[in-house]
Amino acid sequence: KYTAAITRVIDGDTIVCTDSAGVTHTIRIDGYDTFEKRNGKRLLRQARASGVSPREALERGKEATVCMERIALRQTVRVQVHGVSYSREVADV
């Protein structure tokens, strides 16, 4: 567990924080799964699995990113890490 300031939003479910020691952490928020904000194979898989068009999935991914920026950017949060996936901490924030 640690406290950190959110310094960047990568997308709707991934943020970057800096803790009190100045260490930067990339965090995937546990329990969140938003559409990607860029076109690619993963976005196409997400769209197909959700029954929406790739265009709609892309728009939802961009909206999720904007929402996360509005809600979280520059906030101080508590982080409880559960694991690591793709070089990101998976955590409750």
Biopython code that builds the backbone (N, CA, C, O; Angstrom):
import numpy as np
from Bio.PDB.StructureBuilder import StructureBuilder

atoms = [
    (1, "LYS", "N", (0.838, -1.189, 0.000)),
    (1, "LYS", "CA", (0.000, 0.000, 0.000)),
    (1, "LYS", "C", (0.874, 1.240, 0.000)),
    (1, "LYS", "O", (1.879, 1.311, 0.707)),
    (2, "TYR", "N", (0.480, 2.201, -0.794)),
    (2, "TYR", "CA", (1.186, 3.479, -0.779)),
    (2, "TYR", "C", (0.254, 4.582, -1.263)),
    (2, "TYR", "O", (-0.798, 4.313, -1.843)),
    (3, "THR", "N", (0.650, 5.817, -1.019)),
    (3, "THR", "CA", (-0.086, 6.986, -1.478)),
    (3, "THR", "C", (0.702, 7.602, -2.620)),
    (3, "THR", "O", (1.931, 7.657, -2.584)),
    (4, "ALA", "N", (-0.023, 8.070, -3.640)),
    (4, "ALA", "CA", (0.650, 8.630, -4.809)),
    (4, "ALA", "C", (-0.218, 9.698, -5.462)),
    (4, "ALA", "O", (-1.432, 9.739, -5.265)),
    (5, "ALA", "N", (0.422, 10.554, -6.236)),
    (5, "ALA", "CA", (-0.286, 11.576, -7.014)),
    (5, "ALA", "C", (-0.380, 11.099, -8.459)),
    (5, "ALA", "O", (0.616, 10.670, -9.042)),
    (6, "ILE", "N", (-1.568, 11.175, -9.028)),
    (6, "ILE", "CA", (-1.766, 10.777, -10.423)),
    (6, "ILE", "C", (-1.222, 11.890, -11.311)),
    (6, "ILE", "O", (-1.680, 13.031, -11.244)),
    (7, "THR", "N", (-0.249, 11.551, -12.135)),
    (7, "THR", "CA", (0.426, 12.541, -12.971)),
    (7, "THR", "C", (0.068, 12.428, -14.452)),
    (7, "THR", "O", (0.307, 13.352, -15.228)),
    (8, "ARG", "N", (-0.509, 11.281, -14.837)),
    (8, "ARG", "CA", (-0.826, 11.076, -16.256)),
    (8, "ARG", "C", (-1.900, 10.005, -16.377)),
    (8, "ARG", "O", (-1.937, 9.052, -15.598)),
    (9, "VAL", "N", (-2.763, 10.174, -17.352)),
    (9, "VAL", "CA", (-3.751, 9.156, -17.691)),
    (9, "VAL", "C", (-3.369, 8.597, -19.049)),
    (9, "VAL", "O", (-3.315, 9.329, -20.038)),
    (10, "ILE", "N", (-3.106, 7.300, -19.093)),
    (10, "ILE", "CA", (-2.743, 6.671, -20.362)),
    (10, "ILE", "C", (-3.993, 6.347, -21.155)),
    (10, "ILE", "O", (-4.068, 6.635, -22.349)),
    (11, "ASP", "N", (-4.971, 5.752, -20.502)),
    (11, "ASP", "CA", (-6.266, 5.481, -21.121)),
    (11, "ASP", "C", (-7.293, 5.317, -20.014)),
    (11, "ASP", "O", (-7.023, 5.661, -18.863)),
    (12, "GLY", "N", (-8.462, 4.800, -20.345)),
    (12, "GLY", "CA", (-9.551, 4.740, -19.385)),
    (12, "GLY", "C", (-9.329, 3.846, -18.191)),
    (12, "GLY", "O", (-10.041, 3.965, -17.193)),
    (13, "ASP", "N", (-8.358, 2.951, -18.264)),
    (13, "ASP", "CA", (-8.111, 2.049, -17.132)),
    (13, "ASP", "C", (-6.646, 1.977, -16.711)),
    (13, "ASP", "O", (-6.275, 1.108, -15.922)),
    (14, "THR", "N", (-5.812, 2.873, -17.223)),
    (14, "THR", "CA", (-4.384, 2.864, -16.882)),
    (14, "THR", "C", (-3.920, 4.287, -16.572)),
    (14, "THR", "O", (-4.165, 5.219, -17.338)),
    (15, "ILE", "N", (-3.242, 4.431, -15.428)),
    (15, "ILE", "CA", (-2.757, 5.735, -14.983)),
    (15, "ILE", "C", (-1.278, 5.645, -14.612)),
    (15, "ILE", "O", (-0.728, 4.557, -14.441)),
    (16, "VAL", "N", (-0.654, 6.806, -14.493)),
    (16, "VAL", "CA", (0.725, 6.894, -14.010)),
    (16, "VAL", "C", (0.704, 7.752, -12.754)),
    (16, "VAL", "O", (0.115, 8.833, -12.738)),
    (17, "CYS", "N", (1.357, 7.258, -11.691)),
    (17, "CYS", "CA", (1.403, 7.951, -10.399)),
    (17, "CYS", "C", (2.850, 8.114, -9.962)),
    (17, "CYS", "O", (3.738, 7.379, -10.394)),
    (18, "THR", "N", (3.061, 9.088, -9.100)),
    (18, "THR", "CA", (4.355, 9.264, -8.449)),
    (18, "THR", "C", (4.127, 9.198, -6.945)),
    (18, "THR", "O", (3.304, 9.933, -6.399)),
    (19, "ASP", "N", (4.867, 8.309, -6.281)),
    (19, "ASP", "CA", (4.697, 8.159, -4.833)),
    (19, "ASP", "C", (5.532, 9.191, -4.082)),
    (19, "ASP", "O", (6.234, 9.995, -4.696)),
    (20, "SER", "N", (5.454, 9.166, -2.751)),
    (20, "SER", "CA", (6.126, 10.174, -1.933)),
    (20, "SER", "C", (7.645, 10.095, -2.007)),
    (20, "SER", "O", (8.331, 11.057, -1.659)),
    (21, "ALA", "N", (8.187, 8.946, -2.460)),
    (21, "ALA", "CA", (9.636, 8.801, -2.626)),
    (21, "ALA", "C", (10.087, 9.239, -4.022)),
    (21, "ALA", "O", (11.276, 9.184, -4.339)),
    (22, "GLY", "N", (9.135, 9.673, -4.854)),
    (22, "GLY", "CA", (9.466, 10.114, -6.202)),
    (22, "GLY", "C", (9.508, 9.002, -7.228)),
    (22, "GLY", "O", (9.932, 9.219, -8.363)),
    (23, "VAL", "N", (9.071, 7.806, -6.840)),
    (23, "VAL", "CA", (9.056, 6.661, -7.753)),
    (23, "VAL", "C", (7.787, 6.710, -8.604)),
    (23, "VAL", "O", (6.689, 6.925, -8.091)),
    (24, "THR", "N", (7.953, 6.509, -9.904)),
    (24, "THR", "CA", (6.826, 6.524, -10.834)),
    (24, "THR", "C", (6.290, 5.105, -11.006)),
    (24, "THR", "O", (7.058, 4.156, -11.165)),
    (25, "HIS", "N", (4.969, 4.971, -10.972)),
    (25, "HIS", "CA", (4.294, 3.689, -11.109)),
    (25, "HIS", "C", (3.268, 3.779, -12.241)),
    (25, "HIS", "O", (2.502, 4.740, -12.311)),
    (26, "THR", "N", (3.255, 2.791, -13.113)),
    (26, "THR", "CA", (2.200, 2.670, -14.104)),
    (26, "THR", "C", (1.219, 1.638, -13.570)),
    (26, "THR", "O", (1.601, 0.513, -13.248)),
    (27, "ILE", "N", (-0.052, 2.029, -13.480)),
    (27, "ILE", "CA", (-1.052, 1.205, -12.808)),
    (27, "ILE", "C", (-2.241, 0.934, -13.717)),
    (27, "ILE", "O", (-2.812, 1.844, -14.318)),
    (28, "ARG", "N", (-2.595, -0.338, -13.799)),
    (28, "ARG", "CA", (-3.855, -0.743, -14.431)),
    (28, "ARG", "C", (-4.840, -0.916, -13.296)),
    (28, "ARG", "O", (-4.614, -1.719, -12.390)),
    (29, "ILE", "N", (-5.925, -0.174, -13.336)),
    (29, "ILE", "CA", (-6.887, -0.194, -12.243)),
    (29, "ILE", "C", (-7.660, -1.510, -12.276)),
    (29, "ILE", "O", (-8.317, -1.839, -13.263)),
    (30, "ASP", "N", (-7.567, -2.246, -11.183)),
    (30, "ASP", "CA", (-8.207, -3.544, -11.072)),
    (30, "ASP", "C", (-9.726, -3.392, -11.171)),
    (30, "ASP", "O", (-10.316, -2.520, -10.534)),
    (31, "GLY", "N", (-10.342, -4.245, -11.970)),
    (31, "GLY", "CA", (-11.790, -4.215, -12.113)),
    (31, "GLY", "C", (-12.295, -3.324, -13.229)),
    (31, "GLY", "O", (-13.478, -3.382, -13.565)),
    (32, "TYR", "N", (-11.436, -2.499, -13.817)),
    (32, "TYR", "CA", (-11.812, -1.635, -14.939)),
    (32, "TYR", "C", (-11.333, -2.287, -16.224)),
    (32, "TYR", "O", (-10.230, -2.831, -16.279)),
    (33, "ASP", "N", (-12.158, -2.232, -17.249)),
    (33, "ASP", "CA", (-11.743, -2.699, -18.566)),
    (33, "ASP", "C", (-12.447, -1.824, -19.588)),
    (33, "ASP", "O", (-13.622, -2.032, -19.890)),
    (34, "THR", "N", (-11.737, -0.862, -20.110)),
    (34, "THR", "CA", (-12.327, 0.051, -21.088)),
    (34, "THR", "C", (-11.798, -0.277, -22.479)),
    (34, "THR", "O", (-10.770, -0.937, -22.631)),
    (35, "PHE", "N", (-12.518, 0.196, -23.486)),
    (35, "PHE", "CA", (-12.071, 0.013, -24.856)),
    (35, "PHE", "C", (-10.754, 0.751, -25.071)),
    (35, "PHE", "O", (-10.457, 1.731, -24.387)),
    (36, "GLU", "N", (-9.982, 0.273, -26.017)),
    (36, "GLU", "CA", (-8.737, 0.944, -26.379)),
    (36, "GLU", "C", (-9.056, 2.306, -27.001)),
    (36, "GLU", "O", (-10.152, 2.520, -27.520)),
    (37, "LYS", "N", (-8.085, 3.222, -26.943)),
    (37, "LYS", "CA", (-8.303, 4.550, -27.529)),
    (37, "LYS", "C", (-7.653, 4.684, -28.901)),
    (37, "LYS", "O", (-7.702, 5.746, -29.520)),
    (38, "ARG", "N", (-7.045, 3.598, -29.369)),
    (38, "ARG", "CA", (-6.418, 3.578, -30.700)),
    (38, "ARG", "C", (-6.892, 2.356, -31.472)),
    (38, "ARG", "O", (-7.206, 1.322, -30.883)),
    (39, "ASN", "N", (-6.941, 2.480, -32.793)),
    (39, "ASN", "CA", (-7.284, 1.342, -33.633)),
    (39, "ASN", "C", (-6.214, 0.270, -33.524)),
    (39, "ASN", "O", (-5.036, 0.577, -33.342)),
    (40, "GLY", "N", (-6.612, -0.955, -33.633)),
    (40, "GLY", "CA", (-5.676, -2.069, -33.578)),
    (40, "GLY", "C", (-6.420, -3.374, -33.380)),
    (40, "GLY", "O", (-7.646, -3.394, -33.265)),
    (41, "LYS", "N", (-5.674, -4.458, -33.341)),
    (41, "LYS", "CA", (-6.279, -5.779, -33.205)),
    (41, "LYS", "C", (-7.038, -5.933, -31.898)),
    (41, "LYS", "O", (-8.112, -6.535, -31.861)),
    (42, "ARG", "N", (-6.475, -5.385, -30.821)),
    (42, "ARG", "CA", (-7.161, -5.502, -29.527)),
    (42, "ARG", "C", (-8.501, -4.784, -29.551)),
    (42, "ARG", "O", (-9.485, -5.312, -29.033)),
    (43, "LEU", "N", (-8.566, -3.592, -30.141)),
    (43, "LEU", "CA", (-9.824, -2.857, -30.249)),
    (43, "LEU", "C", (-10.837, -3.654, -31.061)),
    (43, "LEU", "O", (-12.013, -3.715, -30.702)),
    (44, "LEU", "N", (-10.389, -4.262, -32.149)),
    (44, "LEU", "CA", (-11.301, -5.063, -32.972)),
    (44, "LEU", "C", (-11.843, -6.252, -32.188)),
    (44, "LEU", "O", (-13.026, -6.575, -32.297)),
    (45, "ARG", "N", (-10.990, -6.908, -31.395)),
    (45, "ARG", "CA", (-11.447, -8.032, -30.559)),
    (45, "ARG", "C", (-12.460, -7.544, -29.523)),
    (45, "ARG", "O", (-13.480, -8.192, -29.288)),
    (46, "GLN", "N", (-12.169, -6.397, -28.907)),
    (46, "GLN", "CA", (-13.089, -5.846, -27.908)),
    (46, "GLN", "C", (-14.444, -5.511, -28.530)),
    (46, "GLN", "O", (-15.488, -5.809, -27.951)),
    (47, "ALA", "N", (-14.423, -4.894, -29.704)),
    (47, "ALA", "CA", (-15.663, -4.523, -30.385)),
    (47, "ALA", "C", (-16.477, -5.766, -30.726)),
    (47, "ALA", "O", (-17.682, -5.812, -30.477)),
    (48, "ARG", "N", (-15.829, -6.755, -31.287)),
    (48, "ARG", "CA", (-16.514, -7.997, -31.667)),
    (48, "ARG", "C", (-17.127, -8.674, -30.437)),
    (48, "ARG", "O", (-18.272, -9.124, -30.476)),
    (49, "ALA", "N", (-16.361, -8.743, -29.352)),
    (49, "ALA", "CA", (-16.839, -9.393, -28.127)),
    (49, "ALA", "C", (-17.999, -8.626, -27.486)),
    (49, "ALA", "O", (-18.851, -9.226, -26.831)),
    (50, "SER", "N", (-18.034, -7.312, -27.671)),
    (50, "SER", "CA", (-19.066, -6.478, -27.060)),
    (50, "SER", "C", (-20.262, -6.242, -27.969)),
    (50, "SER", "O", (-21.278, -5.701, -27.534)),
    (51, "GLY", "N", (-20.147, -6.647, -29.235)),
    (51, "GLY", "CA", (-21.248, -6.469, -30.170)),
    (51, "GLY", "C", (-21.446, -5.041, -30.635)),
    (51, "GLY", "O", (-22.558, -4.642, -30.982)),
    (52, "VAL", "N", (-20.360, -4.265, -30.644)),
    (52, "VAL", "CA", (-20.431, -2.896, -31.152)),
    (52, "VAL", "C", (-19.490, -2.764, -32.347)),
    (52, "VAL", "O", (-18.607, -3.596, -32.552)),
    (53, "SER", "N", (-19.692, -1.712, -33.125)),
    (53, "SER", "CA", (-18.816, -1.485, -34.266)),
    (53, "SER", "C", (-17.440, -1.033, -33.772)),
    (53, "SER", "O", (-17.326, -0.475, -32.681)),
    (54, "PRO", "N", (-16.394, -1.272, -34.572)),
    (54, "PRO", "CA", (-15.073, -0.774, -34.193)),
    (54, "PRO", "C", (-15.063, 0.746, -33.989)),
    (54, "PRO", "O", (-14.371, 1.252, -33.105)),
    (55, "ARG", "N", (-15.816, 1.451, -34.792)),
    (55, "ARG", "CA", (-15.882, 2.916, -34.659)),
    (55, "ARG", "C", (-16.476, 3.311, -33.307)),
    (55, "ARG", "O", (-15.968, 4.212, -32.640)),
    (56, "GLU", "N", (-17.562, 2.628, -32.905)),
    (56, "GLU", "CA", (-18.185, 2.924, -31.610)),
    (56, "GLU", "C", (-17.246, 2.553, -30.461)),
    (56, "GLU", "O", (-17.144, 3.284, -29.476)),
    (57, "ALA", "N", (-16.567, 1.424, -30.591)),
    (57, "ALA", "CA", (-15.608, 1.007, -29.560)),
    (57, "ALA", "C", (-14.502, 2.048, -29.412)),
    (57, "ALA", "O", (-14.110, 2.390, -28.296)),
    (58, "LEU", "N", (-14.003, 2.547, -30.535)),
    (58, "LEU", "CA", (-12.958, 3.570, -30.501)),
    (58, "LEU", "C", (-13.448, 4.841, -29.808)),
    (58, "LEU", "O", (-12.736, 5.422, -28.988)),
    (59, "GLU", "N", (-14.665, 5.268, -30.141)),
    (59, "GLU", "CA", (-15.229, 6.466, -29.502)),
    (59, "GLU", "C", (-15.396, 6.252, -28.007)),
    (59, "GLU", "O", (-15.108, 7.152, -27.218)),
    (60, "ARG", "N", (-15.857, 5.077, -27.608)),
    (60, "ARG", "CA", (-16.018, 4.786, -26.174)),
    (60, "ARG", "C", (-14.663, 4.774, -25.462)),
    (60, "ARG", "O", (-14.552, 5.226, -24.323)),
    (61, "GLY", "N", (-13.642, 4.258, -26.133)),
    (61, "GLY", "CA", (-12.298, 4.261, -25.551)),
    (61, "GLY", "C", (-11.774, 5.666, -25.336)),
    (61, "GLY", "O", (-11.165, 5.959, -24.307)),
    (62, "LYS", "N", (-12.007, 6.530, -26.299)),
    (62, "LYS", "CA", (-11.585, 7.930, -26.169)),
    (62, "LYS", "C", (-12.365, 8.633, -25.064)),
    (62, "LYS", "O", (-11.800, 9.420, -24.304)),
    (63, "GLU", "N", (-13.671, 8.349, -24.973)),
    (63, "GLU", "CA", (-14.502, 8.938, -23.925)),
    (63, "GLU", "C", (-14.032, 8.488, -22.546)),
    (63, "GLU", "O", (-13.982, 9.288, -21.612)),
    (64, "ALA", "N", (-13.689, 7.208, -22.420)),
    (64, "ALA", "CA", (-13.218, 6.681, -21.135)),
    (64, "ALA", "C", (-11.936, 7.380, -20.701)),
    (64, "ALA", "O", (-11.749, 7.667, -19.519)),
    (65, "THR", "N", (-11.058, 7.652, -21.655)),
    (65, "THR", "CA", (-9.811, 8.345, -21.345)),
    (65, "THR", "C", (-10.086, 9.763, -20.856)),
    (65, "THR", "O", (-9.511, 10.196, -19.858)),
    (66, "VAL", "N", (-10.957, 10.484, -21.547)),
    (66, "VAL", "CA", (-11.308, 11.848, -21.154)),
    (66, "VAL", "C", (-11.954, 11.858, -19.772)),
    (66, "VAL", "O", (-11.647, 12.723, -18.952)),
    (67, "CYS", "N", (-12.842, 10.909, -19.507)),
    (67, "CYS", "CA", (-13.490, 10.825, -18.190)),
    (67, "CYS", "C", (-12.461, 10.576, -17.099)),
    (67, "CYS", "O", (-12.508, 11.209, -16.045)),
    (68, "MET", "N", (-11.537, 9.662, -17.344)),
    (68, "MET", "CA", (-10.515, 9.367, -16.340)),
    (68, "MET", "C", (-9.646, 10.604, -16.091)),
    (68, "MET", "O", (-9.280, 10.880, -14.949)),
    (69, "GLU", "N", (-9.317, 11.346, -17.144)),
    (69, "GLU", "CA", (-8.529, 12.572, -16.963)),
    (69, "GLU", "C", (-9.278, 13.572, -16.083)),
    (69, "GLU", "O", (-8.688, 14.183, -15.193)),
    (70, "ARG", "N", (-10.559, 13.735, -16.330)),
    (70, "ARG", "CA", (-11.356, 14.691, -15.548)),
    (70, "ARG", "C", (-11.460, 14.280, -14.084)),
    (70, "ARG", "O", (-11.384, 15.121, -13.188)),
    (71, "ILE", "N", (-11.632, 13.004, -13.851)),
    (71, "ILE", "CA", (-11.840, 12.505, -12.496)),
    (71, "ILE", "C", (-10.536, 12.405, -11.709)),
    (71, "ILE", "O", (-10.489, 12.779, -10.537)),
    (72, "ALA", "N", (-9.477, 11.902, -12.349)),
    (72, "ALA", "CA", (-8.312, 11.449, -11.597)),
    (72, "ALA", "C", (-7.068, 12.316, -11.676)),
    (72, "ALA", "O", (-6.298, 12.364, -10.716)),
    (73, "LEU", "N", (-6.851, 12.989, -12.768)),
    (73, "LEU", "CA", (-5.590, 13.712, -12.954)),
    (73, "LEU", "C", (-5.328, 14.693, -11.809)),
    (73, "LEU", "O", (-6.197, 15.479, -11.432)),
    (74, "ARG", "N", (-4.126, 14.627, -11.275)),
    (74, "ARG", "CA", (-3.646, 15.479, -10.175)),
    (74, "ARG", "C", (-4.275, 15.150, -8.822)),
    (74, "ARG", "O", (-4.117, 15.912, -7.868)),
    (75, "GLN", "N", (-4.976, 14.043, -8.728)),
    (75, "GLN", "CA", (-5.538, 13.609, -7.447)),
    (75, "GLN", "C", (-4.496, 12.799, -6.675)),
    (75, "GLN", "O", (-3.648, 12.137, -7.273)),
    (76, "THR", "N", (-4.564, 12.856, -5.359)),
    (76, "THR", "CA", (-3.734, 12.003, -4.517)),
    (76, "THR", "C", (-4.583, 10.811, -4.112)),
    (76, "THR", "O", (-5.708, 10.966, -3.637)),
    (77, "VAL", "N", (-4.030, 9.616, -4.306)),
    (77, "VAL", "CA", (-4.802, 8.385, -4.092)),
    (77, "VAL", "C", (-4.017, 7.372, -3.268)),
    (77, "VAL", "O", (-2.795, 7.458, -3.153)),
    (78, "ARG", "N", (-4.729, 6.424, -2.704)),
    (78, "ARG", "CA", (-4.103, 5.275, -2.059)),
    (78, "ARG", "C", (-4.113, 4.124, -3.054)),
    (78, "ARG", "O", (-5.101, 3.901, -3.754)),
    (79, "VAL", "N", (-3.012, 3.400, -3.107)),
    (79, "VAL", "CA", (-2.855, 2.317, -4.080)),
    (79, "VAL", "C", (-2.598, 1.009, -3.331)),
    (79, "VAL", "O", (-1.719, 0.930, -2.474)),
    (80, "GLN", "N", (-3.384, -0.012, -3.673)),
    (80, "GLN", "CA", (-3.209, -1.354, -3.111)),
    (80, "GLN", "C", (-2.903, -2.275, -4.286)),
    (80, "GLN", "O", (-3.794, -2.607, -5.069)),
    (81, "VAL", "N", (-1.658, -2.684, -4.408)),
    (81, "VAL", "CA", (-1.220, -3.501, -5.551)),
    (81, "VAL", "C", (-1.575, -4.967, -5.313)),
    (81, "VAL", "O", (-1.376, -5.509, -4.226)),
    (82, "HIS", "N", (-2.114, -5.597, -6.379)),
    (82, "HIS", "CA", (-2.480, -7.021, -6.329)),
    (82, "HIS", "C", (-1.562, -7.885, -7.176)),
    (82, "HIS", "O", (-1.479, -9.095, -6.965)),
    (83, "GLY", "N", (-0.875, -7.279, -8.127)),
    (83, "GLY", "CA", (-0.007, -8.044, -9.012)),
    (83, "GLY", "C", (0.579, -7.162, -10.091)),
    (83, "GLY", "O", (0.477, -5.936, -10.041)),
    (84, "VAL", "N", (1.195, -7.804, -11.069)),
    (84, "VAL", "CA", (1.809, -7.097, -12.191)),
    (84, "VAL", "C", (1.374, -7.786, -13.483)),
    (84, "VAL", "O", (1.352, -9.014, -13.565)),
    (85, "SER", "N", (1.031, -6.984, -14.490)),
    (85, "SER", "CA", (0.635, -7.499, -15.793)),
    (85, "SER", "C", (1.141, -6.544, -16.863)),
    (85, "SER", "O", (0.868, -5.345, -16.802)),
    (86, "TYR", "N", (1.869, -7.057, -17.832)),
    (86, "TYR", "CA", (2.425, -6.232, -18.915)),
    (86, "TYR", "C", (3.199, -5.039, -18.374)),
    (86, "TYR", "O", (3.033, -3.920, -18.861)),
    (87, "SER", "N", (4.031, -5.260, -17.389)),
    (87, "SER", "CA", (4.889, -4.238, -16.773)),
    (87, "SER", "C", (4.106, -3.140, -16.056)),
    (87, "SER", "O", (4.640, -2.063, -15.792)),
    (88, "ARG", "N", (2.864, -3.409, -15.748)),
    (88, "ARG", "CA", (2.042, -2.444, -15.009)),
    (88, "ARG", "C", (1.598, -3.098, -13.702)),
    (88, "ARG", "O", (1.325, -4.298, -13.653)),
    (89, "GLU", "N", (1.531, -2.299, -12.660)),
    (89, "GLU", "CA", (0.947, -2.794, -11.413)),
    (89, "GLU", "C", (-0.555, -2.891, -11.619)),
    (89, "GLU", "O", (-1.159, -1.990, -12.201)),
    (90, "VAL", "N", (-1.159, -3.964, -11.152)),
    (90, "VAL", "CA", (-2.605, -4.104, -11.153)),
    (90, "VAL", "C", (-3.033, -3.797, -9.723)),
    (90, "VAL", "O", (-2.605, -4.471, -8.786)),
    (91, "ALA", "N", (-3.876, -2.781, -9.553)),
    (91, "ALA", "CA", (-4.141, -2.291, -8.197)),
    (91, "ALA", "C", (-5.531, -1.701, -8.046)),
    (91, "ALA", "O", (-6.175, -1.288, -9.011)),
    (92, "ASP", "N", (-5.968, -1.678, -6.786)),
    (92, "ASP", "CA", (-7.135, -0.885, -6.403)),
    (92, "ASP", "C", (-6.605, 0.522, -6.143)),
    (92, "ASP", "O", (-5.556, 0.695, -5.523)),
    (93, "VAL", "N", (-7.327, 1.510, -6.615)),
    (93, "VAL", "CA", (-6.901, 2.896, -6.453)),
    (93, "VAL", "C", (-8.033, 3.665, -5.800)),
    (93, "VAL", "O", (-7.906, 4.865, -5.560)),
]
sb = StructureBuilder()
sb.init_structure("model")
sb.init_model(0)
sb.init_chain("A")
sb.init_seg("    ")
for serial, (resi, resn, name, xyz) in enumerate(atoms, 1):
    if name == "N":
        sb.init_residue(resn, " ", resi, " ")
    sb.init_atom(name, np.array(xyz, "f"), 0.0, 1.0, " ", f" {name:<3s}", serial, name[0])
structure = sb.get_structure()
